[in-house]
Amino acid sequence: MSYSSDDQRILGEIERGLTRDDPALATLIDTLNEQFPHAADVPSDARAPRRNPRVVTAVVLAVIALLALILTAMLGSRSAPPAGVDGGPAALSSLSAVTGAHEGHTLP
């Protein structure tokens, strides 16, 4: 990717300012550029291939579906409380049996 003359001029000013303000950092960057000279020559398109948005969407949806399935299995596998503990019909029948026995009545 080539820069316009204005961009090159601005980058040159930034580089000169960096060298003047922080020579240690400028030396470190020069050393890194010497160690990895090929990184600057590689076009930006070749550095990181773009991912297909449809593939990314499919993977995200698959992960969400898998998490929903696991959550459903976990919530659905809870054991029911013993009869009469949750205040359901079994609790009412045992309560009426006790009340009926106390009043002298029997339930069928």
N, CA and C atoms as an extended XYZ file, in Angstrom:
324
Properties=species:S:1:pos:R:3:atomname:S:1:resname:S:1:resid:I:1 pbc="F F F"
N         0.847       -1.153        0.000 N   MET     1
C         0.000        0.000        0.000 CA  MET     1
C         0.903        1.230        0.000 C   MET     1
N         0.747        2.072       -0.956 N   SER     2
C         1.574        3.272       -1.029 CA  SER     2
C         0.804        4.453       -0.442 C   SER     2
N         1.560        5.310        0.209 N   TYR     3
C         0.963        6.479        0.835 CA  TYR     3
C         1.077        7.679       -0.098 C   TYR     3
N         0.167        8.622        0.058 N   SER     4
C         0.247        9.850       -0.719 CA  SER     4
C         1.418       10.685       -0.179 C   SER     4
N         1.791       11.702       -0.923 N   SER     5
C         2.927       12.525       -0.494 CA  SER     5
C         2.618       13.234        0.825 C   SER     5
N         1.366       13.640        1.014 N   ASP     6
C         0.999       14.269        2.291 CA  ASP     6
C         1.122       13.283        3.449 C   ASP     6
N         0.664       12.057        3.224 N   ASP     7
C         0.762       11.039        4.267 CA  ASP     7
C         2.218       10.740        4.589 C   ASP     7
N         3.059       10.645        3.566 N   GLN     8
C         4.481       10.376        3.784 CA  GLN     8
C         5.141       11.520        4.544 C   GLN     8
N         4.761       12.743        4.240 N   ARG     9
C         5.319       13.904        4.923 CA  ARG     9
C         4.910       13.883        6.396 C   ARG     9
N         3.619       13.587        6.682 N   ILE    10
C         3.130       13.547        8.061 CA  ILE    10
C         3.803       12.419        8.842 C   ILE    10
N         3.929       11.252        8.216 N   LEU    11
C         4.603       10.131        8.886 CA  LEU    11
C         6.063       10.462        9.168 C   LEU    11
N         6.726       11.158        8.250 N   GLY    12
C         8.109       11.570        8.475 CA  GLY    12
C         8.233       12.526        9.650 C   GLY    12
N         7.287       13.474        9.756 N   GLU    13
C         7.293       14.408       10.881 CA  GLU    13
C         7.084       13.669       12.204 C   GLU    13
N         6.161       12.704       12.200 N   ILE    14
C         5.905       11.918       13.412 CA  ILE    14
C         7.152       11.136       13.796 C   ILE    14
N         7.807       10.547       12.819 N   GLU    15
C         9.008        9.761       13.089 CA  GLU    15
C        10.131       10.644       13.648 C   GLU    15
N        10.321       11.805       13.067 N   ARG    16
C        11.361       12.723       13.558 CA  ARG    16
C        11.027       13.207       14.968 C   ARG    16
N         9.753       13.497       15.225 N   GLY    17
C         9.352       13.912       16.566 CA  GLY    17
C         9.555       12.805       17.585 C   GLY    17
N         9.263       11.587       17.205 N   LEU    18
C         9.457       10.442       18.095 CA  LEU    18
C        10.930       10.249       18.392 C   LEU    18
N        11.759       10.345       17.374 N   THR    19
C        13.197       10.179       17.560 CA  THR    19
C        13.733       11.269       18.487 C   THR    19
N        13.241       12.475       18.335 N   ARG    20
C        13.695       13.588       19.169 CA  ARG    20
C        13.181       13.446       20.607 C   ARG    20
N        11.906       13.063       20.803 N   ASP    21
C        11.297       12.999       22.138 CA  ASP    21
C        11.666       11.751       22.919 C   ASP    21
N        11.758       10.616       22.239 N   ASP    22
C        12.032        9.355       22.932 CA  ASP    22
C        13.006        8.521       22.099 C   ASP    22
N        14.293        8.828       22.184 N   PRO    23
C        15.264        8.116       21.363 CA  PRO    23
C        15.374        6.626       21.697 C   PRO    23
N        15.108        6.249       22.953 N   ALA    24
C        15.191        4.832       23.324 CA  ALA    24
C        14.105        4.030       22.599 C   ALA    24
N        12.886        4.573       22.543 N   LEU    25
C        11.809        3.888       21.840 CA  LEU    25
C        12.090        3.823       20.344 C   LEU    25
N        12.624        4.900       19.780 N   ALA    26
C        12.958        4.908       18.356 CA  ALA    26
C        14.022        3.861       18.043 C   ALA    26
N        15.015        3.711       18.929 N   THR    27
C        16.048        2.693       18.733 CA  THR    27
C        15.437        1.294       18.805 C   THR    27
N        14.527        1.083       19.740 N   LEU    28
C        13.861       -0.215       19.871 CA  LEU    28
C        13.052       -0.543       18.620 C   LEU    28
N        12.331        0.433       18.096 N   ILE    29
C        11.538        0.209       16.884 CA  ILE    29
C        12.444       -0.082       15.697 C   ILE    29
N        13.561        0.638       15.579 N   ASP    30
C        14.513        0.355       14.500 CA  ASP    30
C        15.074       -1.051       14.612 C   ASP    30
N        15.369       -1.484       15.835 N   THR    31
C        15.882       -2.839       16.052 CA  THR    31
C        14.842       -3.879       15.639 C   THR    31
N        13.585       -3.645       16.020 N   LEU    32
C        12.521       -4.577       15.632 CA  LEU    32
C        12.336       -4.607       14.113 C   LEU    32
N        12.423       -3.449       13.461 N   ASN    33
C        12.298       -3.408       12.005 CA  ASN    33
C        13.434       -4.160       11.323 C   ASN    33
N        14.617       -4.145       11.927 N   GLU    34
C        15.743       -4.911       11.375 CA  GLU    34
C        15.534       -6.415       11.561 C   GLU    34
N        14.938       -6.801       12.683 N   GLN    35
C        14.711       -8.223       12.957 CA  GLN    35
C        13.590       -8.796       12.102 C   GLN    35
N        12.591       -7.972       11.780 N   PHE    36
C        11.443       -8.434       11.012 CA  PHE    36
C        11.233       -7.550        9.783 C   PHE    36
N        12.163       -7.605        8.839 N   PRO    37
C        12.041       -6.711        7.683 CA  PRO    37
C        10.905       -7.096        6.746 C   PRO    37
N        10.542       -8.366        6.714 N   HIS    38
C         9.501       -8.817        5.792 CA  HIS    38
C         8.112       -8.356        6.197 C   HIS    38
N         7.885       -8.039        7.465 N   ALA    39
C         6.553       -7.645        7.923 CA  ALA    39
C         6.107       -6.335        7.284 C   ALA    39
N         7.033       -5.434        7.015 N   ALA    40
C         6.668       -4.160        6.400 CA  ALA    40
C         6.401       -4.312        4.907 C   ALA    40
N         6.951       -5.340        4.281 N   ASP    41
C         6.794       -5.536        2.840 CA  ASP    41
C         5.516       -6.267        2.467 C   ASP    41
N         4.881       -6.933        3.421 N   VAL    42
C         3.684       -7.720        3.135 CA  VAL    42
C         2.498       -6.772        2.994 C   VAL    42
N         1.732       -6.892        1.914 N   PRO    43
C         0.557       -6.027        1.777 CA  PRO    43
C        -0.457       -6.305        2.887 C   PRO    43
N        -1.245       -5.290        3.231 N   SER    44
C        -2.188       -5.436        4.335 CA  SER    44
C        -3.261       -6.486        4.041 C   SER    44
N        -3.574       -6.705        2.756 N   ASP    45
C        -4.578       -7.715        2.406 CA  ASP    45
C        -4.085       -9.124        2.698 C   ASP    45
N        -2.781       -9.347        2.641 N   ALA    46
C        -2.236      -10.689        2.830 CA  ALA    46
C        -1.955      -10.988        4.295 C   ALA    46
N        -2.007      -10.006        5.164 N   ARG    47
C        -1.669      -10.230        6.570 CA  ARG    47
C        -2.722      -11.065        7.285 C   ARG    47
N        -3.941      -10.694        7.173 N   ALA    48
C        -5.013      -11.414        7.859 CA  ALA    48
C        -6.160      -11.638        6.883 C   ALA    48
N        -6.396      -12.881        6.512 N   PRO    49
C        -7.504      -13.138        5.590 CA  PRO    49
C        -8.841      -12.817        6.260 C   PRO    49
N        -9.746      -12.276        5.496 N   ARG    50
C       -11.068      -11.934        6.031 CA  ARG    50
C       -11.888      -13.198        6.211 C   ARG    50
N       -12.640      -13.215        7.270 N   ARG    51
C       -13.516      -14.359        7.530 CA  ARG    51
C       -14.843      -14.121        6.837 C   ARG    51
N       -15.411      -15.203        6.379 N   ASN    52
C       -16.711      -15.138        5.720 CA  ASN    52
C       -17.775      -14.840        6.776 C   ASN    52
N       -18.544      -13.772        6.619 N   PRO    53
C       -19.547      -13.421        7.639 CA  PRO    53
C       -20.602      -14.508        7.836 C   PRO    53
N       -20.911      -15.249        6.801 N   ARG    54
C       -21.905      -16.323        6.958 CA  ARG    54
C       -21.374      -17.438        7.849 C   ARG    54
N       -20.086      -17.741        7.711 N   VAL    55
C       -19.494      -18.788        8.543 CA  VAL    55
C       -19.459      -18.330       10.000 C   VAL    55
N       -19.077      -17.078       10.223 N   VAL    56
C       -19.029      -16.546       11.580 CA  VAL    56
C       -20.428      -16.567       12.193 C   VAL    56
N       -21.426      -16.156       11.439 N   THR    57
C       -22.804      -16.157       11.934 CA  THR    57
C       -23.259      -17.575       12.263 C   THR    57
N       -22.930      -18.523       11.408 N   ALA    58
C       -23.326      -19.915       11.642 CA  ALA    58
C       -22.672      -20.464       12.902 C   ALA    58
N       -21.421      -20.147       13.117 N   VAL    59
C       -20.724      -20.631       14.312 CA  VAL    59
C       -21.321      -20.010       15.573 C   VAL    59
N       -21.600      -18.715       15.532 N   VAL    60
C       -22.193      -18.048       16.690 CA  VAL    60
C       -23.570      -18.637       17.004 C   VAL    60
N       -24.381      -18.848       15.990 N   LEU    61
C       -25.704      -19.437       16.215 CA  LEU    61
C       -25.605      -20.864       16.747 C   LEU    61
N       -24.636      -21.627       16.266 N   ALA    62
C       -24.455      -22.990       16.759 CA  ALA    62
C       -24.058      -22.988       18.234 C   ALA    62
N       -23.201      -22.066       18.619 N   VAL    63
C       -22.800      -21.981       20.029 CA  VAL    63
C       -23.983      -21.583       20.898 C   VAL    63
N       -24.783      -20.632       20.440 N   ILE    64
C       -25.963      -20.211       21.200 CA  ILE    64
C       -26.956      -21.370       21.331 C   ILE    64
N       -27.164      -22.112       20.255 N   ALA    65
C       -28.077      -23.257       20.304 CA  ALA    65
C       -27.569      -24.322       21.264 C   ALA    65
N       -26.271      -24.560       21.263 N   LEU    66
C       -25.690      -25.552       22.165 CA  LEU    66
C       -25.858      -25.115       23.620 C   LEU    66
N       -25.616      -23.839       23.897 N   LEU    67
C       -25.804      -23.344       25.260 CA  LEU    67
C       -27.269      -23.420       25.683 C   LEU    67
N       -28.189      -23.127       24.782 N   ALA    68
C       -29.611      -23.226       25.091 CA  ALA    68
C       -29.999      -24.676       25.378 C   ALA    68
N       -29.461      -25.599       24.622 N   LEU    69
C       -29.740      -27.017       24.834 CA  LEU    69
C       -29.227      -27.484       26.197 C   LEU    69
N       -28.030      -27.064       26.536 N   ILE    70
C       -27.463      -27.449       27.831 CA  ILE    70
C       -28.280      -26.835       28.965 C   ILE    70
N       -28.654      -25.566       28.826 N   LEU    71
C       -29.448      -24.901       29.858 CA  LEU    71
C       -30.813      -25.567       30.013 C   LEU    71
N       -31.443      -25.932       28.900 N   THR    72
C       -32.732      -26.613       28.950 CA  THR    72
C       -32.613      -27.967       29.642 C   THR    72
N       -31.554      -28.693       29.337 N   ALA    73
C       -31.353      -29.998       29.966 CA  ALA    73
C       -31.120      -29.850       31.462 C   ALA    73
N       -30.381      -28.818       31.842 N   MET    74
C       -30.106      -28.623       33.269 CA  MET    74
C       -31.373      -28.217       34.030 C   MET    74
N       -32.155      -27.326       33.459 N   LEU    75
C       -33.362      -26.879       34.147 CA  LEU    75
C       -34.456      -27.941       34.130 C   LEU    75
N       -34.494      -28.759       33.087 N   GLY    76
C       -35.512      -29.790       32.989 CA  GLY    76
C       -35.217      -31.007       33.834 C   GLY    76
N       -33.990      -31.160       34.298 N   SER    77
C       -33.633      -32.359       35.054 CA  SER    77
C       -33.796      -32.184       36.554 C   SER    77
N       -34.339      -31.062       36.997 N   ARG    78
C       -34.569      -30.889       38.426 CA  ARG    78
C       -35.600      -31.904       38.895 C   ARG    78
N       -35.342      -32.493       40.035 N   SER    79
C       -36.288      -33.480       40.553 CA  SER    79
C       -37.457      -32.764       41.228 C   SER    79
N       -38.615      -33.373       41.155 N   ALA    80
C       -39.824      -32.799       41.754 CA  ALA    80
C       -39.746      -32.960       43.266 C   ALA    80
N       -40.239      -31.999       44.014 N   PRO    81
C       -40.228      -32.129       45.477 CA  PRO    81
C       -41.197      -33.234       45.898 C   PRO    81
N       -41.036      -33.777       47.087 N   PRO    82
C       -41.946      -34.831       47.554 CA  PRO    82
C       -43.384      -34.323       47.598 C   PRO    82
N       -44.318      -35.247       47.506 N   ALA    83
C       -45.740      -34.891       47.483 CA  ALA    83
C       -46.116      -34.152       48.753 C   ALA    83
N       -46.845      -33.067       48.582 N   GLY    84
C       -47.330      -32.316       49.713 CA  GLY    84
C       -46.403      -31.202       50.175 C   GLY    84
N       -45.178      -31.172       49.739 N   VAL    85
C       -44.234      -30.164       50.192 CA  VAL    85
C       -44.463      -28.843       49.483 C   VAL    85
N       -44.818      -28.900       48.203 N   ASP    86
C       -44.945      -27.672       47.428 CA  ASP    86
C       -46.329      -27.029       47.541 C   ASP    86
N       -47.224      -27.570       48.337 N   GLY    87
C       -48.537      -26.983       48.497 CA  GLY    87
C       -49.500      -27.366       47.394 C   GLY    87
N       -49.209      -28.395       46.649 N   GLY    88
C       -50.065      -28.843       45.563 CA  GLY    88
C       -51.256      -29.634       46.071 C   GLY    88
N       -51.934      -30.357       45.189 N   PRO    89
C       -53.138      -31.112       45.565 CA  PRO    89
C       -52.896      -32.146       46.650 C   PRO    89
N       -51.740      -32.766       46.656 N   ALA    90
C       -51.468      -33.778       47.682 CA  ALA    90
C       -51.424      -33.148       49.062 C   ALA    90
N       -50.920      -31.936       49.144 N   ALA    91
C       -50.866      -31.251       50.443 CA  ALA    91
C       -52.272      -30.913       50.928 C   ALA    91
N       -53.154      -30.531       50.008 N   LEU    92
C       -54.522      -30.195       50.399 CA  LEU    92
C       -55.279      -31.424       50.884 C   LEU    92
N       -55.081      -32.568       50.235 N   SER    93
C       -55.807      -33.769       50.656 CA  SER    93
C       -55.326      -34.241       52.016 C   SER    93
N       -54.030      -34.135       52.283 N   SER    94
C       -53.559      -34.556       53.609 CA  SER    94
C       -54.012      -33.569       54.672 C   SER    94
N       -54.095      -32.280       54.314 N   LEU    95
C       -54.582      -31.283       55.255 CA  LEU    95
C       -56.054      -31.516       55.573 C   LEU    95
N       -56.867      -31.809       54.563 N   SER    96
C       -58.293      -32.046       54.807 CA  SER    96
C       -58.502      -33.354       55.557 C   SER    96
N       -57.637      -34.327       55.369 N   ALA    97
C       -57.754      -35.579       56.111 CA  ALA    97
C       -57.500      -35.331       57.591 C   ALA    97
N       -56.525      -34.504       57.891 N   VAL    98
C       -56.228      -34.193       59.283 CA  VAL    98
C       -57.351      -33.380       59.879 C   VAL    98
N       -57.857      -32.398       59.136 N   THR    99
C       -58.944      -31.576       59.625 CA  THR    99
C       -60.216      -32.394       59.824 C   THR    99
N       -60.510      -33.282       58.877 N   GLY   100
C       -61.708      -34.130       58.988 CA  GLY   100
C       -61.616      -35.089       60.134 C   GLY   100
N       -60.445      -35.624       60.391 N   ALA   101
C       -60.266      -36.566       61.499 CA  ALA   101
C       -60.403      -35.836       62.829 C   ALA   101
N       -59.942      -34.602       62.842 N   HIS   102
C       -60.032      -33.827       64.064 CA  HIS   102
C       -61.484      -33.495       64.408 C   HIS   102
N       -62.298      -33.252       63.398 N   GLU   103
C       -63.700      -32.885       63.639 CA  GLU   103
C       -64.586      -34.131       63.743 C   GLU   103
N       -63.995      -35.299       63.622 N   GLY   104
C       -64.785      -36.506       63.725 CA  GLY   104
C       -65.340      -36.971       62.386 C   GLY   104
N       -64.988      -36.330       61.323 N   HIS   105
C       -65.444      -36.736       60.005 CA  HIS   105
C       -64.376      -37.594       59.353 C   HIS   105
N       -64.813      -38.484       58.521 N   THR   106
C       -63.878      -39.290       57.757 CA  THR   106
C       -64.057      -38.990       56.284 C   THR   106
N       -62.983      -39.061       55.590 N   LEU   107
C       -63.026      -38.841       54.154 CA  LEU   107
C       -63.096      -40.174       53.439 C   LEU   107
N       -63.758      -40.222       52.318 N   PRO   108
C       -63.824      -41.492       51.595 CA  PRO   108
C       -62.505      -41.916       51.038 C   PRO   108
